[in-house]
Amino acid sequence: YLITDIVALLFVTHRNTSFWAVVPIILHYSCKHYLENLQKILLNRQRDAERRARTRRLIERGAIVEGVFSLAPDLSGEEVKTFLVALSHLPGVTELAAKLPKSGNAG
């Protein structure tokens, strides 16, 4: 709602009320809607930023895997997964993975 709509509605319903008596009501409704919409906008921006960061991370890591192992570009996702799972079972991989930083910020 626009503040002008709320003001018009309040003056129609409260004919004998002065403008200054209606101002707190106007501010309550307009601020409430404004803050609710602002919260939705900020949450959407945060989700979008997280999704873009994840997409970028997946693309970068996929490129690294392809570069390091020279995988054929026509391999299916399932074939790449099978290859990586087989690598994860090699001796020493578990210990090496345990030494990696646990934070998602390293990269």
C-alpha positions in Angstrom: 0.0 0.0 0.0 1.0 3.6 -0.6 0.9 6.0 2.2 -1.6 8.1 0.3 -3.9 5.2 0.0 -3.7 4.6 3.8 -4.3 8.3 4.5 -7.3 8.4 2.3 -8.8 5.3 3.8 -8.2 6.5 7.4 -9.8 9.9 6.7 -12.8 8.3 5.1 -13.2 6.0 8.2 -12.3 8.6 10.8 -14.0 11.8 9.5 -13.6 13.9 12.6 -10.0 12.9 13.4 -7.3 15.4 12.9 -4.3 14.5 10.6 -1.9 14.3 13.5 -4.0 11.8 15.4 -3.9 9.6 12.3 -0.1 9.8 11.7 0.9 7.0 14.1 -1.6 4.7 12.5 -0.2 5.6 9.0 3.3 5.1 10.1 2.5 1.7 11.7 0.9 0.3 8.6 3.3 1.8 6.1 6.4 0.9 8.1 5.1 -2.6 8.7 4.6 -3.3 5.0 7.8 -1.6 4.1 9.8 -3.7 6.6 8.1 -6.9 5.6 8.9 -6.3 2.0 12.5 -5.2 2.8 13.0 -8.4 4.8 11.7 -10.5 1.8 14.0 -8.6 -0.6 17.1 -9.1 1.7 16.4 -12.8 2.2 16.0 -13.2 -1.6 19.3 -11.4 -2.2 21.0 -13.6 0.4 19.7 -16.8 -1.2 20.7 -15.6 -4.6 24.2 -14.7 -3.4 24.5 -18.2 -1.8 23.3 -19.9 -4.9 25.7 -17.9 -7.2 28.6 -18.7 -4.8 27.7 -22.4 -4.9 27.4 -22.5 -8.6 30.7 -20.7 -9.1 32.4 -23.1 -6.6 31.0 -26.2 -8.4 32.1 -24.8 -11.8 35.6 -24.0 -10.5 36.0 -27.4 -8.9 34.7 -29.2 -11.9 37.2 -27.4 -14.1 40.0 -28.3 -11.6 39.0 -32.0 -11.7 39.0 -32.0 -15.5 42.3 -30.2 -15.7 44.1 -32.4 -13.2 42.8 -35.7 -14.6 42.4 -34.8 -18.3 39.0 -36.4 -18.3 37.3 -36.8 -21.6 34.6 -34.2 -22.1 32.1 -36.8 -23.3 32.2 -38.7 -20.0 28.8 -38.8 -18.3 28.3 -37.5 -14.8 27.9 -41.0 -13.5 31.3 -42.1 -15.1 33.0 -39.1 -13.5 31.4 -40.0 -10.1 32.6 -43.7 -10.5 36.1 -42.5 -11.3 36.2 -40.1 -8.2 34.7 -42.8 -5.9 37.4 -45.2 -7.1 40.1 -42.6 -6.3 38.6 -42.0 -2.9 39.3 -45.7 -2.0 43.0 -45.6 -2.8 45.4 -46.0 0.2 46.2 -42.7 2.0 43.3 -40.7 0.5 41.3 -40.7 3.8 44.3 -39.4 5.7 45.0 -36.7 3.1 41.3 -35.6 3.2 41.4 -35.4 7.0 44.2 -32.9 6.7 42.2 -30.5 4.5 40.7 -27.4 6.2 37.1 -28.0 7.4 36.0 -24.4 6.6 34.3 -23.7 3.3 36.3 -20.4 3.0 39.5 -22.0 1.9 39.7 -22.2 -1.8 
